Amino acid sequence: MAYVPVPKDLSKIKTKLAFNLTKRQLVCFSSAAAVGLPAYLFSRGSIGNSAAMFLMIGLMLPFFFLAMYERDGLPLEKVLKNIIRTRFLYPRVRPYKTENFYALLSARKEAQPIAKQQKGWKARRQKA
């Protein structure tokens, strides 16, 4: 009998459409081809074959990263949005400020000095 491994967390399973690719990957790969192939075909006559190939790779790489990269279940654009937000848009150091209750207590005058209370306590203890 054939055994098929089934993952325990079914939320991480993505539906595949064609060529074992998800819809997101198909859209990104087709848009990469739509941008990269015409750039290669139009530029290889003027800048040469190798340079046109490197230009095509450079133009297609962002689309491949959008299709394939995932971190903690988040796609690339959400990861980049979070990085930009934490590095540049929000303040870097967020100080934690509270009221200093000890300063309030030390600023307040004591009704009876603590030293007198301790002497009285020791005196009462010695009498007993």
Secondary structure in CASP SS format (residue, H / E / C, confidence):
PFRMAT SS
TARGET T0000
AUTHOR 0000-0000-0000
METHOD secondary structure of the structure
MODEL  1
M C 1.00
A C 1.00
Y C 1.00
V C 1.00
P C 1.00
V C 1.00
P C 1.00
K C 1.00
D C 1.00
L H 1.00
S H 1.00
K H 1.00
I C 1.00
K C 1.00
T C 1.00
K C 1.00
L C 1.00
A E 1.00
F C 1.00
N C 1.00
L E 1.00
T C 1.00
K H 1.00
R H 1.00
Q H 1.00
L H 1.00
V H 1.00
C H 1.00
F H 1.00
S H 1.00
S H 1.00
A H 1.00
A H 1.00
A H 1.00
V H 1.00
G H 1.00
L H 1.00
P H 1.00
A H 1.00
Y H 1.00
L H 1.00
F H 1.00
S H 1.00
R H 1.00
G H 1.00
S H 1.00
I H 1.00
G C 1.00
N H 1.00
S H 1.00
A H 1.00
A H 1.00
M H 1.00
F H 1.00
L H 1.00
M H 1.00
I H 1.00
G H 1.00
L H 1.00
M H 1.00
L H 1.00
P H 1.00
F H 1.00
F H 1.00
F H 1.00
L H 1.00
A H 1.00
M H 1.00
Y C 1.00
E E 1.00
R E 1.00
D C 1.00
G C 1.00
L E 1.00
P E 1.00
L H 1.00
E H 1.00
K H 1.00
V H 1.00
L H 1.00
K H 1.00
N H 1.00
I H 1.00
I H 1.00
R H 1.00
T H 1.00
R H 1.00
F H 1.00
L H 1.00
Y C 1.00
P C 1.00
R C 1.00
V C 1.00
R C 1.00
P C 1.00
Y C 1.00
K C 1.00
T C 1.00
E C 1.00
N C 1.00
F H 1.00
Y H 1.00
A H 1.00
L H 1.00
L H 1.00
S H 1.00
A H 1.00
R C 1.00
K C 1.00
E C 1.00
A C 1.00
Q C 1.00
P C 1.00
I H 1.00
A H 1.00
K H 1.00
Q H 1.00
Q H 1.00
K H 1.00
G H 1.00
W H 1.00
K H 1.00
A H 1.00
R H 1.00
R H 1.00
Q H 1.00
K H 1.00
A C 1.00
END
